[in-house]
Amino acid sequence: MRRPIACVAAALLLVTLAGQAAAQDVAGFYRGKTIHLIVGFSPGGGYDVYARLLARYYGKHIPGNPTFVVQNMPGAASLKSVQFLDVGAPADGTTIVTFNPGLITQSLTTPDKVPVKFLNYAWIGNISEDVRVCFTWHATGIKTFADMLKAEKIVYGNTGIGTSAYTDDRMLAEIFGVKVRMVQGYPGSADKRIAIEQGELDGDCGSWTSLPEDWLRDRKINLILRFSARPVPGMPKDLLYAGDLLKDPKKQKVFALLAAPALIGRPYVAPRNTPADRLAALKKAFDETMLDAEFLAEAEKQHLLVTPMTGSEVEERLKEIYRAPTDIVAAAKAISGD
């Protein structure tokens, strides 16, 4: 009887030692290394702000405590940064990318323009859902959704096809009947904010957490709609939810598909062939960072929403999106395609 027990004990000891060796290997690899956190937009926008916040705390939770460098790689509505994972990015655990999840729906509806499948990447996690709101600049005189419908045109800006803002604008036009004129070519949301203040644009559909504090405090903008079903603290309780305006079941499903990526609002991915032990360490450290008291305190100070998802949770959400019925995908394509 003692022999089997001894064998089991020996096996358990080997497993423990192997685990300790693997942890040491990860720490040994990352010690003295730099992780490049690639942001698919220009500096100053919401994705950039979240990434720089994450970079300040992420490294202390990774074995070996690597340093972080944030790099901006704008282009094709952040698609350039995603494609960098396939061509050019080292797959050794030193490259992470954050991008606009509106590309996920575009990969279904216009695969010729967004020729990637997002399940083919290693999902590290998501800091927060992207609570989407549409607004107008105070000088336009457009204060309500009824005013929006009456306007001969509303000029909004976009960084390109595939972004959440692009999809929001198309939904405003094709599902809700607003006469939106979209101006393309802005590198990021920070550039659009300048254009709004200068009167080049009438407003925008964007992230609630990216709205400048003085715009809200000084009532420089009129909040019209929210595309996210759940309001968040600080948001007017009576802000109209776009989904409540829809009575047709098919339109409701199309709206749900197009709005779904907002739940994967601030995502972080790595190359799929990142070594398993390093990827596991990156995921674990990300989850720990989301509970870091200092990280959360700074996020609150910057008025940044933190509603995290693990990498596995994001992948499950992705699978749901990719299971959308073909007729709903076709209808979404007719709205979001170009």
C-alpha positions as CSV (number, residue, x, y, z in Angstrom):
1,M,0.0,0.0,0.0
2,R,2.9,2.4,0.7
3,R,4.3,2.0,-2.8
4,P,1.4,3.6,-4.7
5,I,1.2,6.4,-2.1
6,A,4.9,7.0,-2.6
7,C,4.4,7.1,-6.3
8,V,1.5,9.6,-6.0
9,A,3.6,11.8,-3.7
10,A,6.5,11.7,-6.1
11,A,4.2,12.6,-9.0
12,L,2.7,15.5,-7.1
13,L,6.2,16.7,-6.2
14,L,7.2,16.6,-9.9
15,V,4.1,18.6,-10.9
16,T,4.9,21.2,-8.2
17,L,8.5,21.5,-9.3
18,A,7.5,21.7,-12.9
19,G,5.0,24.5,-12.0
20,Q,7.7,26.4,-10.1
21,A,10.1,26.0,-13.0
22,A,7.5,27.3,-15.5
23,A,6.9,30.3,-13.2
24,Q,10.6,30.9,-13.0
25,D,10.9,30.6,-16.8
26,V,8.3,33.3,-17.2
27,A,9.9,35.6,-14.7
28,G,13.3,35.0,-16.2
29,F,12.0,35.8,-19.6
30,Y,10.2,39.0,-18.6
31,R,12.9,40.3,-16.2
32,G,14.5,43.3,-17.9
33,K,12.2,43.1,-20.9
34,T,9.9,45.8,-22.4
35,I,6.3,45.0,-23.4
36,H,5.0,47.2,-26.3
37,L,1.4,48.1,-25.9
38,I,0.1,49.2,-29.3
39,V,-2.8,51.6,-29.5
40,G,-4.6,51.6,-32.9
41,F,-5.3,55.3,-32.7
42,S,-3.5,58.6,-32.3
43,P,-2.6,59.9,-28.8
44,G,-5.2,61.6,-26.6
45,G,-8.3,59.6,-27.4
46,G,-10.1,57.1,-25.2
47,Y,-8.1,54.0,-26.2
48,D,-4.9,55.8,-25.7
49,V,-5.9,57.1,-22.2
50,Y,-7.0,53.6,-21.1
51,A,-3.8,52.0,-22.4
52,R,-1.6,54.4,-20.6
53,L,-3.4,53.9,-17.4
54,L,-3.1,50.1,-17.8
55,A,0.6,50.4,-18.7
56,R,1.4,52.1,-15.4
57,Y,0.1,49.2,-13.3
58,Y,0.2,46.0,-15.4
59,G,3.9,45.3,-15.2
60,K,4.0,44.9,-11.4
61,H,1.6,41.9,-11.7
62,I,3.6,40.1,-14.4
63,P,6.4,37.8,-13.2
64,G,9.7,39.5,-13.7
65,N,8.1,43.0,-13.6
66,P,8.7,44.1,-17.2
67,T,8.4,47.7,-18.2
68,F,5.7,49.0,-20.6
69,V,5.9,51.3,-23.5
70,V,2.8,52.6,-25.2
71,Q,3.0,53.1,-29.0
72,N,0.4,54.6,-31.2
73,M,-0.3,53.0,-34.6
74,P,-3.3,54.7,-36.2
75,G,-4.6,53.5,-39.5
76,A,-7.7,52.1,-41.2
77,A,-9.8,52.6,-38.1
78,S,-7.3,50.7,-35.9
79,L,-7.2,47.7,-38.3
80,K,-3.5,48.4,-39.0
81,S,-2.7,47.7,-35.4
82,V,-4.6,44.4,-35.5
83,Q,-2.9,43.2,-38.7
84,F,0.4,44.1,-37.1
85,L,-0.2,41.0,-34.9
86,D,-0.1,38.8,-38.0
87,V,2.7,40.6,-39.8
88,G,5.6,42.2,-37.9
89,A,4.7,41.8,-34.3
90,P,6.9,39.4,-32.2
91,A,4.9,36.5,-30.8
92,D,7.0,36.1,-27.7
93,G,4.7,37.8,-25.2
94,T,6.1,41.3,-25.6
95,T,3.4,42.8,-27.9
96,I,-0.2,43.6,-26.9
97,V,-2.7,45.5,-29.0
98,T,-5.8,47.5,-28.2
99,F,-8.2,48.4,-31.0
100,N,-11.7,49.5,-31.8
101,P,-14.1,46.5,-31.4
102,G,-16.4,47.9,-34.1
103,L,-14.1,46.0,-36.4
104,I,-15.5,42.8,-35.1
105,T,-18.9,43.4,-36.6
106,Q,-17.2,44.6,-39.8
107,S,-15.3,41.4,-40.1
108,L,-18.8,39.7,-40.4
109,T,-20.5,42.2,-42.6
110,T,-17.6,43.4,-44.8
111,P,-14.9,40.7,-44.6
112,D,-13.3,42.1,-47.8
113,K,-12.6,45.3,-45.9
114,V,-11.8,43.7,-42.5
115,P,-10.3,40.4,-43.6
116,V,-9.6,39.0,-40.1
117,K,-11.4,36.6,-37.7
118,F,-11.0,37.9,-34.2
119,L,-11.2,34.4,-32.6
120,N,-7.8,33.8,-34.2
121,Y,-6.1,36.1,-31.6
122,A,-5.2,35.5,-28.0
123,W,-7.6,37.5,-25.9
124,I,-6.1,38.9,-22.7
125,G,-9.1,40.8,-21.4
126,N,-11.3,43.9,-21.6
127,I,-11.0,46.8,-19.2
128,S,-14.5,48.2,-19.8
129,E,-17.5,48.2,-22.0
130,D,-17.8,51.2,-24.2
131,V,-20.9,53.1,-23.2
132,R,-21.9,54.8,-26.4
133,V,-23.7,58.1,-26.6
134,C,-24.6,60.5,-29.4
135,F,-24.5,64.2,-28.8
136,T,-24.6,67.6,-30.6
137,W,-22.6,70.8,-29.9
138,H,-24.6,73.4,-28.1
139,A,-24.3,76.0,-30.9
140,T,-26.2,73.8,-33.3
141,G,-29.5,74.3,-31.4
142,I,-30.2,70.5,-31.8
143,K,-31.2,69.6,-28.2
144,T,-33.4,66.5,-28.6
145,F,-33.9,63.4,-30.8
146,A,-37.0,65.1,-32.3
147,D,-34.7,68.0,-33.3
148,M,-32.3,65.5,-34.8
149,L,-35.0,64.1,-37.0
150,K,-36.0,67.5,-38.2
151,A,-32.5,68.7,-39.1
152,E,-31.7,68.8,-42.8
153,K,-28.3,67.3,-42.1
154,I,-26.0,66.6,-39.1
155,V,-22.3,66.5,-39.8
156,Y,-20.4,63.9,-37.8
157,G,-16.7,62.9,-38.2
158,N,-15.1,59.4,-38.5
159,T,-11.7,57.8,-38.3
160,G,-12.8,55.3,-40.8
161,I,-15.0,52.4,-41.7
162,G,-15.2,49.8,-38.9
163,T,-15.1,52.0,-35.9
164,S,-17.8,52.1,-33.3
165,A,-18.5,55.7,-34.2
166,Y,-18.9,54.8,-37.9
167,T,-21.4,52.1,-37.0
168,D,-23.3,54.3,-34.6
169,D,-23.6,57.0,-37.3
170,R,-24.8,54.5,-39.9
171,M,-27.4,53.2,-37.4
172,L,-28.6,56.8,-36.8
173,A,-29.1,57.2,-40.5
174,E,-30.4,53.8,-41.6
175,I,-32.3,52.5,-38.6
176,F,-33.5,55.7,-36.9
177,G,-33.8,58.1,-39.9
178,V,-31.4,60.9,-39.0
179,K,-29.9,62.7,-42.0
180,V,-26.2,62.2,-41.0
181,R,-23.4,63.4,-43.2
182,M,-20.1,61.6,-42.3
183,V,-16.8,63.2,-42.8
184,Q,-14.0,60.6,-42.9
185,G,-10.2,60.8,-42.2
186,Y,-9.9,61.9,-38.6
187,P,-6.9,60.1,-36.9
188,G,-8.6,59.7,-33.6
189,S,-11.3,61.0,-31.2
190,A,-9.1,63.8,-29.9
191,D,-8.9,65.2,-33.4
192,K,-12.7,65.0,-33.7
193,R,-13.1,66.9,-30.5
194,I,-11.0,69.8,-31.8
195,A,-13.2,69.8,-35.0
196,I,-16.4,69.9,-32.9
197,E,-15.1,72.9,-30.9
198,Q,-14.1,74.7,-34.1
199,G,-17.6,74.2,-35.6
200,E,-16.4,71.8,-38.3
201,L,-18.6,69.0,-36.9
202,D,-22.0,69.2,-35.3
203,G,-21.3,66.5,-32.7
204,D,-20.4,62.9,-32.5
205,C,-21.3,59.4,-31.3
206,G,-18.6,58.3,-28.9
207,S,-17.6,56.9,-25.6
208,W,-19.2,58.4,-22.5
209,T,-15.9,58.1,-20.6
210,S,-14.1,60.0,-23.3
211,L,-16.3,63.1,-23.1
212,P,-14.3,66.1,-21.8
213,E,-15.3,67.0,-18.3
214,D,-15.8,70.7,-19.2
215,W,-18.2,69.8,-22.0
216,L,-20.5,68.1,-19.5
217,R,-20.0,70.5,-16.7
218,D,-20.5,73.6,-18.8
219,R,-23.2,72.1,-20.9
220,K,-21.3,72.6,-24.1
221,I,-23.0,69.5,-25.6
222,N,-26.5,68.2,-25.8
223,L,-26.8,64.5,-25.0
224,I,-29.3,63.0,-27.4
225,L,-29.1,59.1,-27.3
226,R,-27.3,56.3,-25.7
227,F,-26.7,53.0,-27.5
228,S,-25.7,51.1,-24.4
229,A,-28.7,49.5,-22.6
230,R,-27.2,50.2,-19.2
231,P,-26.8,53.8,-18.0
232,V,-23.7,54.4,-15.8
233,P,-23.1,56.7,-12.8
234,G,-23.0,60.4,-13.7
235,M,-25.1,59.9,-16.9
236,P,-28.5,61.6,-16.9
237,K,-31.1,59.1,-15.9
238,D,-33.5,60.3,-18.6
239,L,-31.1,60.0,-21.5
240,L,-33.0,58.2,-24.2
241,Y,-32.0,54.6,-25.0
242,A,-32.0,54.0,-28.7
243,G,-33.1,50.4,-28.4
244,D,-36.4,51.6,-26.8
245,L,-37.3,53.4,-30.1
246,L,-37.4,50.2,-32.0
247,K,-40.6,48.1,-32.2
248,D,-39.8,45.9,-35.2
249,P,-38.2,42.6,-34.0
250,K,-35.8,42.3,-36.9
251,K,-34.6,45.8,-36.4
252,Q,-34.1,45.1,-32.7
253,K,-31.9,42.1,-33.6
254,V,-29.9,44.0,-36.2
255,F,-29.4,46.8,-33.7
256,A,-28.3,44.3,-31.0
257,L,-25.7,42.8,-33.4
258,L,-24.3,46.2,-34.4
259,A,-24.2,47.4,-30.8
260,A,-22.7,44.1,-29.4
261,P,-19.0,45.1,-29.8
262,A,-19.5,48.0,-27.4
263,L,-19.6,45.4,-24.6
264,I,-16.0,44.5,-25.7
265,G,-15.2,48.1,-25.4
266,R,-11.5,48.4,-24.4
267,P,-10.0,45.1,-25.5
268,Y,-6.4,43.8,-25.4
269,V,-5.1,41.0,-27.6
270,A,-1.8,39.3,-28.4
271,P,-0.7,37.0,-31.2
272,R,-2.4,33.6,-31.1
273,N,1.0,31.8,-31.1
274,T,2.3,33.6,-28.0
275,P,3.9,30.9,-25.7
276,A,1.2,29.4,-23.5
277,D,3.0,30.0,-20.2
278,R,3.6,33.7,-21.0
279,L,0.0,34.2,-22.3
280,A,-1.3,32.6,-19.1
281,A,0.9,35.0,-17.1
282,L,-0.4,38.0,-19.1
283,K,-4.0,37.0,-18.6
284,K,-3.6,36.4,-14.9
285,A,-1.7,39.7,-14.4
286,F,-4.4,41.6,-16.4
287,D,-7.1,40.2,-14.1
288,E,-5.1,41.1,-11.0
289,T,-4.6,44.6,-12.4
290,M,-8.3,45.1,-12.7
291,L,-8.5,44.5,-8.9
292,D,-5.5,46.7,-8.1
293,A,-6.6,49.4,-5.6
294,E,-4.2,52.0,-7.0
295,F,-5.3,51.3,-10.6
296,L,-8.9,51.6,-9.6
297,A,-8.3,54.8,-7.7
298,E,-6.6,56.4,-10.7
299,A,-9.3,55.2,-13.0
300,E,-11.9,56.8,-10.8
301,K,-9.9,60.0,-10.6
302,Q,-9.9,60.2,-14.4
303,H,-13.6,59.3,-14.6
304,L,-12.8,56.1,-16.5
305,L,-15.3,53.3,-16.3
306,V,-13.9,49.9,-15.2
307,T,-16.2,46.9,-16.0
308,P,-13.6,44.2,-16.8
309,M,-14.0,40.9,-18.6
310,T,-11.5,38.1,-18.6
311,G,-10.0,36.9,-21.9
312,S,-12.2,33.8,-21.7
313,E,-15.3,35.9,-21.2
314,V,-14.5,38.0,-24.2
315,E,-14.0,34.9,-26.4
316,E,-17.4,33.6,-25.3
317,R,-19.0,37.0,-26.3
318,L,-17.2,36.8,-29.6
319,K,-18.5,33.3,-30.3
320,E,-22.0,34.7,-29.8
321,I,-21.4,37.5,-32.3
322,Y,-20.1,35.1,-34.9
323,R,-23.2,32.8,-34.5
324,A,-25.5,35.6,-35.7
325,P,-28.1,34.3,-38.3
326,T,-27.2,35.1,-41.9
327,D,-30.3,37.2,-42.5
328,I,-29.4,39.5,-39.5
329,V,-25.8,39.7,-40.7
330,A,-27.0,40.6,-44.2
331,A,-29.3,43.3,-42.8
332,A,-26.4,44.6,-40.6
333,K,-24.2,44.7,-43.7
334,A,-26.7,46.8,-45.5
335,I,-26.5,49.3,-42.7
336,S,-22.8,49.3,-41.7
337,G,-21.3,48.4,-45.1
338,D,-19.8,50.8,-47.6
